[in-house]
Amino acid sequence: MYSQSSKPSQSKAPSGSVQIKISNERLQLVFTYAGKRKYLSLGLWDSPANWKVAEAKAKLIEADMIYERFDPTLEKYRVRSSLTVPTPTVTPIAPVPTLAELWEQYTQYRSTQISASTLVRDYGKVAKQLKQVPYSVDNAVGVRDWLLKQYSSEVVRRTLVQLNACCSWAVKSGLIAQNPFAGMQRDIKRSKRETDRTPFRVEERDAILAAFEQNTYSPKYAPTCHSYYLPYVKFLFMTGCRPEEAAALKWKTHSGRLRAHPI
């Protein structure tokens, strides 16, 4: 067996046993294996804590010799210095793209799936909004509250619908870890437009028609002056027709029937 001592033992260790000795104020293991004397310096100072380490190493060597798994290179029994412990590799985290950058990439993805007019009108509006938003993609609440201070609730609701779709795509594309706008549009109630449907009074109608009739300019610009549209405005008042419906009507006689001609 091995013994703990403040001075190195001079006696030889019996075959199969390991002794702990002190050499140059460092702990050393001494034992015999295959008829040869072995010395293993642990590189540890003589201290109570280090003696426990040495005892554990000695027991390991004795057990390995008994069960025929001894490592003759002694590498298995050396004390690993903390300085030699490999430093774990830290994978750098890719920076999270801004909300405007995400929207730009999403727009490029959608550009082949939607019409050019939708791309410019709808997606362009959102892009302009996001360039002014002072919050990042991970602060969805801040983005929502900022939008509500700038736009109507209906505009904000539609924008959040678009941001939800954008971030859902970004998650699937591996650009962000989660969609912070998922379902957020449901918190915005649709606003009911209060439209004044009270019709113009007779005097108001006459004043409007008079304004169109009196708004004349030089004959050179006659097609662009307001009086040019007087018959069209009169038609709207007399029929109650919607402007988009009236604009589609045409004047032209052919075989006794009314046919196409722009108003």
N, C-alpha and C positions, 0 to 999 in steps of 0.2 A: 504493500500500500504506500501511498505518498504521504508525506508529513509536512506540516506548516512549521516554519522556523525562521527566525530573523537572521540566521547565519546559514550559509550553504552547507549541506551535508556532504561528508567526504566518503560515506559508504556507498557501495554500488546497490542499485535497485534490483530486487529479485526479478527474474525473467517473468514478463507478463504484467509487471507493475510499473507505475510511473511515479517519479519523485518530482517535487517542486523545489527548486534551488534558487539562490540569488546569485547573479553574476553581474558585476559592475552595476549594482543597485537595480538590476532588472530581473524579473522573474523568468525562470528557465525550466523547461520540462526535460527530464532525463529518464531514459528507459532503454531496454534491450529488445531488439527485434531481429529474428533470424540470426542470432548469435553476434549481432553487431550493436555497438553502443550508439545510441541516437541522442542528439541534443537539439532541442527546439526552443529558441529564444522567442518569448512572446512579445517583447518590446514594451512590457508594462512595468511601471514603477512598483516598488514594494509597498503596498497599501492594503488595508482590509478588503476594500472593494475589488481590487485587482486580484487578490488571493482567491476570491470566489470565482472569478473568471478562469483563473488557472486551474482550480479544482475541477470545474466543469470540463475543461479541455482534457485534463488528465483522465477523468472518468470516461470520456468519449473514446480516447485512444485505447484504454484498457478494454472497453466493450468491443471495439472494432477488431482488436487482436484476438479476442475470444471467439467472435463470430466470423472470423476470416474475411473481414471487409476493410482491413487496414490499408491506408493510403501511404505507400512507401515514399511518395514525393513530399509528404507532410503538408501539402497545400491545404488540405481539408482542415487542419488543426491550427492554422495560423490565425492570429487576431487581426481582423480587418480594421484598418485605421479609418476613422470617420472622414479623413481627407480623401480616401480613395473610393468612397461611396459615390457611384455615378449620380450625377444630377439629373433628375427627371426632365425629359424634353417637354417644354411648354409650347404648345401649338398656338401661334398668334391668332387672336380673334379678329376676324375680318370686320372692318367698320360697318355699322348699320347705315344703309343709304337713307338719305333724307326723304321726306314725304314727296317732295317735288321730283326727286330723282326716281323714286318708285313709280310715280304717276307717268313720268316720261317713258320709262321702260314698258309699262303696261300699255300705254298708248301705241308704242311701236308694235307691241304684240297684237293689239286689236286692229291696227290699221288695215290689215288685209281682210278683215272680217266685217267691216262696217263701211258705210258710204263715206265719200269724201266730205260731204256737207255735214254729216253727223260728227265726223272727226274734228272739223273746224269749229262747228257751233257748240256742241255739248262738251267734248273733251277739251277744247280750247278754253272754255269758261272755267272748268275745274283747274286747269293748269295755271290760269291767272290768279285764281283764289289761293292756291297752294304756295305760290311764290311769295305771298304776303304773310302766310301763317307763321307765327314766331315759335311754334312748338314742333318737336320731333315726332316721329311715327310712334314711339313708345308712350307718348302722352296723348292718347286719343281723347280723353276728357277735356284736356286743355284745348285741343283742336276744335272739338265740338262747341265749347263755350265761346271760343273766339269767333267762330263762324256765326253763332247766334247773335253776337253783338254787332256783326257787320251786315247780315242779310236776313231776309224773312225766314220764318220757320219752314216754309215749303221749299225754299231754295236750299236751306241747310239739310233738310231731309233728303232731297235728291242727291246732294253732294255726298252725304254719308252712305247712301246706297252705292254710289260709284266707288267710294273709298273702301267699302266692305268688299266689293268685287275685286278691286285692285290688290288689296292685301291678301285676300284668299288666293289669288293667283301667285302672289309673291311667296307665300308659304309653300305652295306646291313647287315653285321654282327654286326653293332653297335660299331665297334672299333674306327672309326674316323667319324667326322661330314660331311666331304665332300671330294671329290676326286680331289686333286690338279693337277693330271697328266692327267685329262680328255682332250683328243684331242691334247695333246702336241706333240705327235709324228708326227702330220701333218705339224709341223713347220720345221721338218728335211727333207730336200730333199734327195731322193735316189741318192747315188753317182754312177756314171758310171765308171766301171772298165776299165782302159786303158790297154788292153792286146796287147803285141807285137806279131802280127801274121806273122811276117817275117820268112820264113822257113830257116833252116840251109843251109849254102852253102855246096857245095860238100866237100871241104876241112875240114869244121867243122864236117860234118857227119863222114868222115873218121877218124878224130881225136878222136871222141867220141867212135866209134867202136874199134879203136886201144886201147884206154884206158881200155875198158871192156876186150878185148882179153888179154892184158898184165897184168891185175890185177889177178894174180894167187898166191895161197898160198900152203901150204902143202896139199897133197892129203887128209889128215885127215879132213881138213875143206873145201874141194872142193865144197860141196853143198851151202856154204855160201859166197864164193868168187865171185867177180863181173863177172868173166869170165863165170861163170855158167849161167848167164842171157844173154850172147852174142846172142844166137839164137833169144831170145825174143825181144831184142832191134833191131836186124836186121829186124825182122818181122814188127815191128812198123814203121821203116824207109821205108820199101818196100811197105807197104800197106796203111800207113796213118791211120791205125786203132787206135781208142782211147784205152788207157790202160785198162779201165774197160771192154771194149768189148773184147780185146785180152785175158784178164785174164780168161774170161769165156769159151774160146775155148779149145778143148781137141783133143788129137791125139790117134786114135785107129782104126785099120781096123777090120771089121767084115762083112763077106759076101760081100767083095768088096766095102764096104762103110766106109767113115770116121766117127768115133764115139768118144765118150768121153774119154779124158785122160788129166790131167793137164799139162800145159806147164812147 
